[in-house]
């Protein structure tokens, strides 16, 4: 179950805000959240 949670992109999006509240600036936890948002942004962004 832990492997599934690790690979789930929603978990990567929920951990950074949680980390900011609990651990201050833990960039090792925050960076994957930025990466997921950037990846999804690049996949769905279409110039008009």
ChimeraX attribute file (.defattr): number of C-alpha atoms within 10 A of each C-alpha:
attribute: neighborCount
match mode: 1-to-1
recipient: residues
	/A:1	5
	/A:2	7
	/A:3	7
	/A:4	9
	/A:5	11
	/A:6	11
	/A:7	10
	/A:8	11
	/A:9	14
	/A:10	12
	/A:11	14
	/A:12	21
	/A:13	18
	/A:14	12
	/A:15	15
	/A:16	23
	/A:17	16
	/A:18	13
	/A:19	16
	/A:20	14
	/A:21	10
	/A:22	10
	/A:23	12
	/A:24	11
	/A:25	13
	/A:26	12
	/A:27	13
	/A:28	10
	/A:29	18
	/A:30	19
	/A:31	12
	/A:32	17
	/A:33	21
	/A:34	13
	/A:35	13
	/A:36	15
	/A:37	14
	/A:38	11
	/A:39	11
	/A:40	10
	/A:41	11
	/A:42	10
	/A:43	9
	/A:44	8
	/A:45	8
	/A:46	7
	/A:47	4
	/A:48	3
